Amino acid sequence: MSRKLSHAHWGSFDAEIIGDRIEAVAPFQHDRDPSALMGSVPSAVHAASRISQPMVREGYLLRGPADTGRRRGAEPFVPVSWDEALDLIARRLADVKEKHGNQAIFGGSYGWSSAGRINHARTLLHRFLYRFGGCVDQVTNYSWGAAAVLLPHIVGGIEAVAGPVTDWPSIVKNTDVMILFGGAAEKNMLITTGGAGSHETPGWFRAAKEAGVEFVSVSPLKRDCGDWLNAEWLPIRPGADTALILALAHTLIVQDQVDHAFLGKYTVGYDRFRDYVLGIPDGTPKSAAWATELTGIEADKIAALALRIAKGRTMLTATWSLQRADHGEQPYWALIALAAMVGQIGLPGGGFGFGYGSINGMGTPRRPTSSPAMESGKNPLGIAIPVARMADLLLQPGRTIPFNGKTIVFPDVRLVYWCGGNPFHHHQDLNRLVEAWNRPETIIVHDIWWTATARQADIVLPATTTFERDDIGASPRDRFIVAMPQLIAPVGAARNDYDIFRDLSSRLGTEEQFTEGRDIRGWIEYAYERCRTKARAQSVDLPVFEEFWRDGFVEVPPPIEDFVLYADFRSDPIAHPLQTPSGLIEIFSETIASFGYANCPGHPVWLPPKEWHAAKIAERFPLHMISNQPSTRLHSQLDDAKLSKESKVAGREPVLINRNDALVRGVSDGDIVRLFNDRGACLAGAVLSDDILEGVVQLASGAWYHPQDYGTPGSLDLHGNPNMLTRDEGTSFLGQGPSAQSVLVEIEKFTETAEEGGFAMPDLASDQTC
């Protein structure tokens, strides 16, 4: 038996290796709050659902792109050799490029596939396709896509949502109250893109509590803040956060608690926003009484919270999930306006910042050194769509959509190349995605397991896990850089994504451009040394590569001074202007107003979601469904592993239901229930609770899509994937982000007979190749 350090998005750990198997794992010695997810590593790496060798859908192998009668997901697969698979892919890529141009190739991928920064699937796919002439790409993300577009217009950049935000030492020393819109769930604090040597965020929350910081959690879910934080819970109806923020602003105005000096020096457009809040243009003051009808929170509580915000040093924050909703730009913009009215932006422990409870490391002190990373380069095609408009792209070639003041025309995609990520987890309205996914002539997928994405491909290549190859892990939100030496031999015939793309590049005549003369180990050393050189500029001396690789990790020392977001801007807005047209915080944006979007005008406004408790459709579907991040896996990763399997209820994903809502529907703890609306239906296992607002249900995202009939839109999902029910519409014409949190459903006890909700292996043809 040997013991080696390794690394994943859920943390670093020591792995016990016997032969070519990972038998057990133990937390990294420096991790303050290790995640339980590491316990799923052995069962995930050695799962029966691993893809054993290259596979081709039978109909595609026989008829190629001419297979117009295809039913992806419902047909058997045929095993082929690596050479056969790579030859087939190279021929198809060359054929599509020759006949339709590179705009017919969609380089679809999403992050999170690997904590390793060199064998990073999305980056490698783009690096490969960019050197082949380019592809249709994606911009923004599912996590904070609306904010990524909004914030540059309002505050000149994305730091407030991506980091660095005001760090925790500043909050611990200076903050009196922290208002958490969307809460701060501990499960989210144990995940970091790029991985974490130490989970710092839970400890910083505890330190702030012990220092006397008071927390207020504004959320439909009490468990969005753990009992250990002792936060005051303000249960709010989903979709009503903007209304609450506007009412807080109204109270500050009528109570003369506004910092006019700050607004005059550091912002533009406050007068228009003030008039709107007072109801001058529309005759509707956005008062506490007005907001009560929308939020379900009593007017006196709203007024008291506003005065509490103005009384002391206040940090206003919201989770990333808050903007993943209809008009998701509005609560972020309104919260920035509220923080400006209080006048504490740029002060220690005050102002605003997003995502403190959304991911580990937000606010963790760290010097601004870069992390080692692979480089994709520039897409020569120059075509990209908002990530959440993927189904629109595939379904509607030639359609135009507005996006951030521009117009995008969807090209006619003939080939999808997907490497890393699982769109049948991330994307909304899966029945619509099934229809869209069946339109391209060719779909190529690299995957580790037989996910729904792999099952519905034409050509499937088995990829290694991070534990079956060399790599390096690092995150800008973590103080550790971690070596990731190969732990075990590749399972089955799995290969590294880098090696796959190198061999394809060789077939297509772009190998030299792709590799630049380096193998994967060469890239790891190159990326580390570049990081080491840049670190010197921040007075950080990292060891040479050989020493780093031998020791397994390096710890970057913390900064000497606390970091406060916008401190330089506050100290001198002339010398340190924001990258906005005015150089100031734009409470009213002339730029956004000039776009003429009714669903995102020039200042924060209240726009009722299309689906929420007060919508007409609520007469048929009266329950608002929240599809938050899971606690037993990372997105859909590890769903077919130990911890996630143990969390299932009757083999399905658990759905949290208020006891009163369950009572009127005749649902008991442990029942299989059917969640449904006009878009689709799924099964789940009922969990009754008083910790969720009446009229709301919670079904975590990431259960592997498992329809009763693969390849058939409208089929019942057996496992509990909430994206069977979510809306595939943009947050607004500005951001075009996902609006997954604005969805209504109904629930009923399921009394029919259905097969098990867990993983089902795809059909395989005989082991002969064709």
N, C-alpha and C positions, 0 to 999 in steps of 0.2 A: 504494500500500500504506500502511496505517496500523497503528499499534501501540497497544494499549490494555490496561490492567490489568483483570483479572477474578479470579474467586474461585470455589472449589468446595470440597466436603467434603475433597478430597485436597490442597487448598492454593491459594494465590494464584499467578497466572502472568500473563505478558504475552502477549497474543494478537496474531498478525500477521493482518490483515484485508485481503483483496483482493476488492473488490466486496462481495458478500453471502456470502462464504465465509471461514471461519476456516481458514487454510492451515497455520499452525504455531503452536507455543507455546514459551515460554521461562520458566524459573523466576523468581519474584519475587526482587528483589535482596536482600531481607532474610531469605530462607528458608535456614536452616542445612543442612537435609537434605531437599531437594525430592523429592517423590514422582514416580516414573516414570509413575504413572497419568495425569498431565496430558497425556502424549503420545497418549493415546487420544481426547482431546477432538475434534479435527477429524473423525476417522472416525465418532465417535458422533453428532455434530451433523448430519452430512451422510450418515448411513447410509441404505441402501435401505429399512431397516425402519421409517423414520419414517412416522407416520400422516399422510396428506396432507390429509384433510378429514373432516368429520363422517360417521360411518357408522352404519348400523342393520342388525342381523341381519335377513336376509330374512324369516324366519318371524315375527319380532316386528313387523316393519313391516306385514305383511299381516294378522296376527291379534292383535297386542298381547298382553296378559296371558293371553288365552284360548289362546295357543299352547302347549298342554299336551304336544304331541309334540316339543318343542324338544330339540335336541342341540347345546348351546352348544359352540362351538369347531369343530364339524364342518360348519356351515352357511355359505353365502356371505354377504358383507356388501353392502349397497347404499349408494352415496354419496347424501347429502342435503345441502341447504343448511344454513347455520347457523340461519337462522330456523326452518326445519322441525324441526331437531333440538331447539332450545331450546323451541319450542312443544310438542313431544311430551313433553319432560321436565317442563315446567311442568304440563301437563295430568295427567301420571301422578302427580306428587307431590301435586297437589291432590286427585286421585281417591282415592289411598291414605289421605291424611289424613282425608278426609270419611268413607270407609267403614270404616276400621280404626283410625284415630288415629295419632298420631306414633310410638307404640310399635311400629308396623309398619315404620318406616323405620330402617335400620341405617346410621349414618354411619361406614362403615368406612374407615380410612385408617391409614397409619403414617408416621413421620417419614422423614428421609433423602432425600425427593424432591428438595429444593433446599437448598443452603447459604444462599440468600437468606432473610432472616428476615421479609420483608413478603409476598412472593409465596410463602408457605409453605403448601403444598397442604393438609396436615392442618388447620392452623389456619383457613384460609379455608373449607374444607368445613364445619367445625363452626360457624364464625361465621355462615355462610349458613343452615344447618339450625337452629341455635339460635333465629334470628330468625323462622324458619318454624314455631316451636312445639316444637322439640327433636327428638331422635332417640335411638336406642339407641347408647350410646357405649362406649368401651373404656378400661380403666384398666390400670396397670402397663405393661410392655413386654416385648419378646422378649429384650432384652439382659440385663437383670437383674431380671426380674419377681419371682422368688422373694425376692430380697434386698430389693426395694422394700417388701414386706409384712413380712418378718421384722425388719429392722433397727430400725424404730420401736419395736417391742416390747422390743428388747434394749438399744439405745443411744440411743433417743429420736429418731432421724431417719435420713435416707439419705445424709448427708454422706460416710460411710465408703466408699460405692460410687459416688456421683455427684460427689463433690468439694464443697468443697475437702478434700483429704487432706494429711497432713504433706508439706511441699514439699521439693523436691530439695536446695536449699541446706542444709537441716537434716540430710538424709540424708548428703550428701557430707561434712559436717563431723563427724558424730557416729556414724554407723552402722558397726558392725563386720561384720555379716553380714545379708544380705537373702535370705529364703527365699521362693522364687517358686513357689507352687502353681499349676500350669498354665503355667509358664514366662513368658516375656516376648518374644513374637515381634515382630521389627522391622516386619514388614508391618502390624501393628496400630497401630504408633506413627505411621504416616503418614496416618491418617484421623482427622478430628474432625467431629462434628456441628456445623454452622455454619461449618466451614472453619477454616483456619489460615493466618495470614500467615507463620508460621515453625514448622517442625516441631522442637520443642525436646526432645522426650522421648529420642530416640536420643543426643543430645549429653549429656543429664544422666546417662544410664546410663554413657556413656563417662567422664564426669567422676567419677562415683562409683567406677568401677573404678580409675581413675588415682589416686584418693585412698586406695585400699587396701580399699574395701568388697569383701567376698567374696560371691559369689552362688551359690545352690544352686537348681537347676531341678528341680522334681518334676513329671514329665510323661512320658507314653508316647512323646513325640516329642522327639528330641534337637534338632531344628531349631526347637523352640519357644523356644530361646535361641540366638542367632547365635554362631558360633565366636569372634567379636570380643569377646564378653563373658567368655569363659573361665570359664563357670559349671560347677560340678560337676553332673553329670547323674545324677539318681536316677530311673531308669525305673520307673514305677508302673503297675499295672494300672488301666485306666479304671474309675471308680466307687468306688475304694478310698481316696480321700483322707481321708475322715472316719475310717476305721480307722487310718490312719497318724497323724493328729492326736491321736486318743485314746491311741494308744500312746506318743506323745511326752509327753502329759500324765501317763500312768502312770509313765513313767521319772522325770519331775520329782518325782512324789510319793514314790516309793520311794527316790530318791536325796536326798530332803530338800532340793530346790532350788526350793521354792515360796515366793513372797513373801506370807506370811500377813498381814502388816501391810497391804499394798495390798488384798488380798481383803477384809479386815475393814472397811476404810474406804470402799471404792469399789464394792463389788459386793454382790449378794444371791444366795443359792442355791448357793454353792460346795460346801457340805457334801453336798448331794444329788448333785451332779455327781461329786464326789470318790468317794463311795460306789459310784456306778455304775462309774466307771473302775476301781476296785479289785475290782469283781465281787461286791460284797456282796449286792445284790438278786437277781442272776441266777446267781451262782456262776461267772462267767466274767470273770476279770481281763483288762482290755484292754491286755495287756502287749505288749512288742516281739515276743515269740515268737508270740503270738496274731495280731498284725498281719502277720507274715511270710507266713502262709498266705493272707492276703487280698490283700496288696499286691504280693507277689513281691520285697520288699526284705528283705535279711538283717537279723536281729534286732540284730546288733552295730552295723550302720550306723544303725538307728533310734535305738538308745540313744546312740550317739555324736552324732547330730544334736541330740537333746534336750539333752545337756550343752553342746553348742556354742551352742544358743539361749540357755541360762541364763548362759553364761560372760561374754558381752559385750553390747553394745548391739545389739539385734536388731529388724529390721523384718520383720513377717510380712505377706505379701500373697498374694492369689489372684486369678486372672483372673475376669472376668465369666462366662466359659464354664463354670467349675466348678459354678456353681449352676444351669446349664441341664441338669439331669439328674434322674433319679428321686431323691427326697428331697434336692433341691438346697439346701434350707435348712440341712441339717446341717453340711456342711464350713465354711460361713461362721460359723455359731454356735459350732462347736467351735474354730475358729481364734481367735475373740474370747475364748473361755474360756481357751485356751492363752496368749494374750497377757496376759490378766489374771493368770494364775498366775505369769508371769515378772515382772509388776509394772512394766512400762515404758510402759504406756499414758499418753499425755500428756507424755512426756519427749522431748526433741529426738532425732530419728533412731530412735525406738523405737516399740513398740506394733504397731498393725496399720492396714491400709488396703487397699482392693480396687481392682483395675483399673489398677495402674501399667503393666502391659504390655498393656492392652486397647484403649487409645485414646490418641492424642496429647494432651498437655496435662495429664494427671493428675499433679499435683504441681508443675506449672510455676508459679513465683511470679507472682501477679497480684492486684492490689487488687480488693476485692469490689464492683466497679462492675457495674451491670446492662448487658445488651446490648440494642440496639434490637430490637423485636419487634412483630409484629402481635398483636392481642388477639382471642381467640375469644369471651370472655364466658362466662356460665354457662348450662349446659344446663337449660332449664326443665322438661324431662321427668324429670331426675334418675335415669335408668336407665343403668347401665354394667355391662359384663361384663369379666372378666380377658381381656386381649388374646389369650391363647393358647387361649381357649375358643370361638373363632369358629365352627368347624365344628359344635361341640355346639349353639350357638345356632341355627344354620340348620337343623340336622337334627332337633332335639328340642324344638320349642315346647312350653311348659308344664312342662318338666323343672325340677327344683330341684337346685342344687348347693351344697355348703358352701364358704364362702370367707371366711377371716379372721374367723371367729366369727359370721358372718351366713349367711343363706340367700338365694340369688339364684334368681329364677324367670325362665326364658327366655321372652320374648314371642314372638309369632308374626310373624316378619319377612316382609313381602311385597315390600319394595323395598330393594335394597342400592345405596348411592351411594358409590363408591370414588374417591378422588382423592389420589394420591401413595402410593408404596409398591407392592409386588408380593406379594400373599399367596401366589402360587404359587412364591415363593422362600422367604418367611419361615415359612410354616406347615408343620406336620408332617403326615405321612401324606397325601400328595397324592391318592391314590386316594379316600380318605375325603372330602377337600376337594372333589374333582370331584363326588361325589355330593351333598354339602351345597350346593355352589355352584349346582347345577341346580334346587334346590328353590324359591327365591324367584321370584316372577312377573316381576320386572324387575330388571336389573342395569345400572347406569350407571357408566361409567368415563371419567375423564380420564387420558390417557396420552400419552407422547411417541413411544414405539415400539410395535410390535405384539408386546408381551409376551404371555405366556400369559393374564394377567389381562385384557388388552384383547381378546384373541381369544375369550375366553369370556364376553363381555358382550353385552348387547342393544343398547345405545346407546354409541357410543365417540366422545369428543370429543378432537381433537388439541390437546395443550397445548404451549406453548413450553418450550424449555430455559431455564436461567438466563441464557444468553448472548443471548437474544432479547428481553430486557425489562430495565427498570431494577429495581434492588434494592439491598440492603445486607447485607453478610455480617459475622457476628461470632459468637464463641463465648465462654462464660465460662471456657474453658480456654486462651484465646489472648490475647496482648497487643495484637493489631491489630483495628481496625474498618476494614472495606474497602468502598469504594464499588464497586457493580457496575452501571456504565452499560451500556445495551444495546449489544452489539457488532455484531449483524447484524439484518437484517429477519427476521421470523418465517418459518420454513421452511414452504412450502406454505400451507395455510389455518390454521395453528396460531394459537391465541389464548392470552393470559394467563389463568390460573385466576381472578384477581381480576375481570377483565372479563367472563368467562363467568358468574360468580356474580352480578355486578352486573346483567347483563341478565336472568338468571333471577329475581332479586329484583324487578326492575321488573315482570316478568310476574305475580309472585305478590303484589305490593303491599307489599314489605318493603325496597324499594331505599333509602329514607332511613335506616332502621335499620342496614342493612348498610354503607353507604358513610359515614354521618355527614358527608356533604357533601364527601368527599375522593376524588380519583382516586389512582392508585397512587403517583404522585410526591408527592402531598400526604401520604400515609401514611408514606412514607420520611422526609420532613422532620419530620413530627410525632414519629415514633418516635425519630429521632436527637436531637431537641431534648429529649425526655423523658429520654433516656439522659444527655445533657449536663448536665441539671439535677441528676440523681441523682449524677453523678460529682463534682459540686462538694462534696457531703457527704463524699466520701472525699478531699478536697483534690486532686482531679484536674481540671484545666482543659482541656476539649476545645475545639477551634476551632469557630467558627460553621459552620452547614451549608454555606454557599456555599464557604467555604475548604476544608472537608473534601472536598466533591464535586469541587472543582477539583484538589486534590492527589492524590486517589484513595485515601488511607488516613490513619489516625491511629494512633499508637502510644501505648498507655497505659503510663505509667512503672511500674516494678516497685515492690513494697512495700518499706518501709524495713527491716522486721523479718521474720525467718523465721516461717513459720506452722507450728504443731504442732497436730495434731488432738487435741482434748480437753485442751489445756493449761490452759484456764481451769477446767474441771471438776476437774482434778488439783490445781490451786492452792487451790481452795476449793469442795468439792462442795456446801456449803450455799448459798453465794452464787451458784454456777453449776451448778445441778442439771441432770441430763439429763431430757429430756421422756419419762421412763418413769414408771410408777406409783410406784416407789420413789425416783425421782430418781437411781438408781444403775445400774450395768451389771447386767443381769439374766441371770446365768448360769442360773438357774432362773426361769422366767416363770410366775407364778401365772395371768396372763391367758391365755397360750397353753395351759397345763395345763387351765384351766377349759373350753376348747373341746371337750376330749375326743377329739382326733384321734389315732388310733392311729398314723397315718403322720407325725405331728409332735407328740410329747409335750412335756413342760414343760422339758426340758433337752436338750443335744446327745446324740444316741445313734447307735449303728451300726445301720442298717437296710439289709440287702442290696438292691441294685437288682433290679427284676424281670428285666432283661436285662443280664447281665454274664457273665464267664467261668465262674462257679460255678453258674449257673442251669441248670435241667434242659433248657431249650431250646437251650443251647449244644451239646448232642449233635447237633443238626441244623444249627445256625448257629453255628459255633465262632469266628467273627471279630468282634471288637468294632470298630464303625465310629465314627470321630471325624469330625464334619462341622464343621470350623472355618471361620474367615473366609478368603476368598481373598486372594492377593497380587496378582492381575492385574485386579481390579475392586473396586468397593465394593458389597458384597452382590451383587445381580444387575445393578446399574448398570454399564455399559461392557462387558457380556459380548459384545455384538455389535459390539465395537470392536477396535482394533488389538492392544493388548497381550494381552487375553484370548484373542483368536483365535489369536495366535501361540503361546500356551501349550498349546493343545489337543494331544492325542495321538490320532492317527487321527481327528481331527474331534470328539473327545469330551473331557470333563473328565478330567484325569489323576487316578489313584488310586494312592496310595503303599502299597506292599506290602512286608513283610519278605521278604528273599530266601528264607528257609527255607519260609515259607508259600507263596510262589510256586512253589518247586521241587516240593513235594508235589502241587501242582495243575497242574503242567505249563504254567505261565504264564511267558512271557519278556517282557523289556522291549519296550514298544511294542505288545503284543498288545491287541486289544479283548477286554475281559472283561465278564461279566455279574455284577452284584451283585444278590442276591435274598434275600428272606425271605417270610414269609406275607403281608406287607402289600403287596409290590410288587417291581419289578425295574427296573434301569437299566443302561445300558452305560457303560463308561468305558475310558480308555486306561491300561494298566499301566505304572507306574514302580517299579522294584525298588530297595530301599535297606536298609542296615543301621542307619539312623538312626530306625527305628521299632520298637517292642517287638514281639516275636513274638506272634502272636495278635491283632494290632491292624492296622486299615487306616485310611487317612485320605483322605476325599473332600471337598474344599472345597465350601461352600455357594454358591449363586448361579448355577449354570449354568441357562440358560433352559429351563424345562420344555418338552420336545418329545416328546410321546407318539407312538407309531406310529399310533394311532387317536384323534384328538381327540374328546372327549365320551364316551369309553368308559372307565369305571373298570376298572383292572386292566391297561391297556395298557402295554407296555414303553416306558420313557423312553429315547430314543436318545442323549441329550446328556450325561447324568451328573448328574442332580439328586438329591442324597442324601435329600431329603425324600420320595422315593418309598418309603423304607425306614424312616423314623423313626416313633416312637410319638407319637400325639396324646393324651397323658395328662398331667394336671397333676403338678407336682413333689410336691404334697401338698394336703390340704384347706386348709392355711393360705395358701400362696402361689399355687397354681394356675398356676405358671409353666410354660414349655415344658420338656420333658424329652428334648430331641433327642439328648443325648449318651449316653443309655442305650439302645443298640440293637445287636443282633447280626445278622450277615449271613453268607452264604456267597458265595464267588467261584468262577466257572468260566470257562475260556477260551471265548469266543464264536466259534463256527465257522459260524453261519448267515449269510445275506446280509441286510443291513439297509441302509436308506437312510442318507444322511449325517446326522451328529448335530448339525449346525449349525442356524442359524435358517431357518425356512421361512415364507414370506409366507402370510397367510390367503387363502382364496378370496374373490374379489370378484365380485359379479354385474355385469351390464352397467352402464354409467355412467348409465343412466336412473334417475330416482327414481320411486317408486311413490306 
